[in-house]
């Protein structure tokens, strides 16, 4: 397959030596005592406090915490776009020191380029990377089909609803077949029904592509529904208060949220938030 | 519903609606016509001397009779306006880019820029004439001086309006700062740049005419001053009409270019339409 070959070449061009990298049970993303401070002097702001964790390749990790606690910062540190103050982050054994490009990012805002049509918005990734765009067109169309937008490829973003726009943004984050997907409250701005639908869609996409996902949310139900693990984060400076393994069968349907097993996780997390004083009874 | 009823509906309802739509769409035209009629009646009724206020009919007659004089003086003014405008675009946009990317440059450039706008253009126009003579050059620079300001201001606003996440996205895709600028920042700013251009083109008209008032041997501004010197008030009004038609036409041209180049932006969509 031409596209696949092209991607392999690109992987090499990126200097990512994927051969010889561990199997599934070894750490893929590794945080070692990571801290982040903003600013200097009296205005210094402590955002992330000594976070350590290991994520396996293909694992879906929900990062759950109150607004403004620094969980987004923590996740953005993975991209290398934000510099960490102390500690060490590695992805596939490679230390993150500059912007790491083998990842896809989905923000709370879809950040589509209004001046590009839907297809052009997805293809912006290979274009920016200087890859041959035509090699990726079929894959872009396949991804749009995966999220039910194949008929909208030639539309402008302003013609789309909020949920559709965010779907395009997810396609854009996957077009270059990255190993890592960072999602920073991607569904926070959507209505509840659209959000449910996108949770289902995301689960399906993830099961087909098996990216390693760091998914930031402040919805307890969303975190449990999507995650293999849920990191419950404390208030700023944030740290992982509890790392909960979610042992629910996949694919999960929406009604799983009414099962006693699911509710048990919800209660467990609520209890942690109550104890921290983030929730008050 | 029978075909007959349908037919009656087609014939009756649309007619009154048609009238209504015509009235609604032509409100501004209607206002102009009413004003002209009132003007004409006022001048005739009070027998106002023509050198004070000529009737619209007289102005129209002058416009037709003296058309060749107006046409003769049109090209220099057009050149001054367009050249001044293009100059303000060519200098204004890069200036805005420098201001956005360098706080040092901003602190140097902003105060003199604002000061340049505080000085009345009529006051410095004679200086430009002294420096550059009676040709086109001083008018072009006056037009530039007045037109570049909105372009710089709007471009700065546009370049700064980019979402910080968009910049992060650009860098995560491996884009260097030039690529991020060209493919993300500049397109984001385009709607603002066009807004600035629309203000600038009308100001360039003002600048060119101002320059011609102060000292020139041709152009519509020159024609106006010489006509008023000879108490030829109808010609003054005729030239005034010509100038405003030019200004409107140039504005429409910019709007057309805007529609073609940024069809995705709300300013290019039909007004009052959905979304």
Interface residues (C-beta under 8 A of the other chain):
Chain A: X76 X79 X81 X99 X100 X101 X103 X105 X107 X109 X111 X113 X114 X115 X124 X125 X127 X128 X129 X130 X156 X157 X158
Chain B: X163 X165 X166 X168 X169 X170 X171 X172 X173 X174 X175 X179 X183 X184 X187 X190 X262 X263 X264 X265 X266 X275
